Amino acid sequence: IIDKLKDTGYDGIELFLGAGDEKLYASHGKRFKDIEMGVSCVTCLTPETNIVSPDENIRNAGLDQIKWAINMCANLDAKILCGPFHSTNGYFSGTPPTHDEKQRSIETLRKAAEYAAKVNVTLCPEALNRFECYLYNTMADIKTLIETVDHPNLKGMYDTHHSNIEEKSQSSAIKTIAPYLKHVH
């Protein structure tokens, strides 16, 4: 399908990274490079890999999952890894986000950004609407996350779908994230 997309005029694709064989991703990366097809990647976390969990083992599993996705990006020659990996998509604690949850997300994403820097991958966490996530829902939330992590390999992503649900003004939301904006859906 990639060759068909290239033939119809696509310059790039985005791949979901959930699982898979490193050799397969390396093979795909070679093919994408041969046909000059750009690649970005997206990933998310499960309840068993939730980096805001109070359980250190679960947080470590989440960091390992993000590192695995970063490695697959390197195999694909993808420079962007985006998605709602600041917490678990579709998981709700039943309470508003706590300071501790945000701190755990910040600490883990700082470690992930340091790891991503080694292979020239930029992490772009995605704000999701309140029906899919409770931790980071707006561009202001993501901006605060980025500024707190304070690492050049952590930037912002703007998603038109989620922003149309959560933001009062699209232009204001874009202006909020503009200094850090690296990827758009």
N, C-alpha and C positions, 0 to 999 in steps of 0.2 A: 504493500500500500504506500510505502514511503516514496518509491519511484513514481507512482501515479500522482501523488501529491506534488512532488517536485516538477513533474511534467505539466501540471495544471497551473504552476506559478507560485507555489508556496516556497517561502524562503526559510521557514523553520517550523518546528513542531514542539509540543510539550508532552513529555512522557510522565506518567504516574509511576512512582517508585514505591512498590510495596514489598516485593520479594523478587528473588531471581538469582540467576547464576552470574557471577562476575565475568566469566568468559563470554557469555551471551551479550552482556552490556558492552564489553570491549569490542566484540565483533560488530555490534550495531554502531558503536562509535566510529569505527573505521569506515563503515559504509556511509554514514552520514557525512563524514569528512570528505570521502571520495566524491560524493555528489553535491558537496557544498550546501548541505542542509543544516541550518542552525538548530540547536537543541536547548531547551530549558526543561527543568524537571519540577515536579510537585510531589510532596509526600505529606503524610499525616500520621498521627499516633493513635494507638489503641488504649483502652483502659489499663492494659498490662504494661504499657510504655509511657504512661502519662507523666510528664516531667514536673507537674505541680503536685504530685502525690506526696503525702507525708512519709511514705515508705521509700527509703533510700534505694532499695533494690529495684523498685519500679522506676524511679528516676534514672538510675544508672542504665536500666534496660532502654529507657527512652533516649538517653544520650547515645547509647550504642546504635539504636535504630537510626538516629539522625546521622551519626558518623558513617554508617553503612550507606545511607543515601548519598552522602557527600562523596564517598568513594565511587559509587556508581556514576555520579555526575562526572567525576574525573575520568572514568572509563569512557564516558560518552562525549567528552570534551564540552560538557555543558557548564556554563559559568554561573547559572542561576539555579538555586533550589528554593522554591517557594511553597507556600501552603500553610495550613493552620497547625504547625508543629510547635507552637508556643504552649499548647495544652492539647487535650484530646477532643477531637471533633465529635459532637453529639453526646458528650458526657456532661452531666449536670450534677453538681454537689447538692443542690437544693437550697443553697444560700448564696448571697452575693460573693464575688471574689474577695478573698482575704489578702491581707498584706503578706502573709507567709506564702500563699500560693503564688503571688506575683514574684516574690523574692526567689522562690525555687525555680520559676520559669526564667527569670533574669540570670541567675547563677548558671543554669544549665545551658542557656543560649549563649552566654559568654564563652563557656568551654567549647561549645559547638562552633562558634565563630572563630575561635583560635585554631581549631582543627581545620576548618574550611580554608583559612588563610594559607595553610600549607600546600593546598592544591588549587589555589586561585578560584575558589567558588564563593559566591556571595549568597548569603542566606536572606530571604525576603519573607518574613512571617506575614500571614494574611489575617486581617480582621474579618471575622465572620459575624453574621447577624445573630441576634439574641435567641433565635430559634435553633441555632446550631452550636452555639458556644456562649459561655458566660464570662470568660476572662478578658478577652480583647475584642471589642465590637466596633470601634470607630477609628478613624485616622488619628485622632488625638490620643487614643489608647496606644496605638502602634508607635506613634511618635515618641511618647513617653517611654515605652519599652526600648526603642532604639537608643534614645538619649541616655537611658539608665545603663544599658549594656555597654554603650560607648566603645564599640569596636568597628573598624572600617569594613569588616566582612559581614556586618548585619545592617541591612538597608530596609526600605519599605516597599510594600506592594499595595496597589490600589485595585480593588475588585468592584466593578460597576454594579454587579448584582447586589452584593452585600451592602455597599454604600447607598444604593437607592432605597434600601430598607432602613438603614440606621442614621444616615446623615440628613440634617435639615437642609443643607446647601451643598450641592456637589462641587461648586467652584470653591467654596470655603474648605471643604474636605481636601481637595487637591492642593490648595495653597498650604494647608496644614502639613501635609506629608511631602510636599515638593522638595524641600532641602534633602530629603533622604530617599526619594522615589527612584526605584530601580526596575520595577516590573509592573505591568498592568494586565489585568484580565478584563 
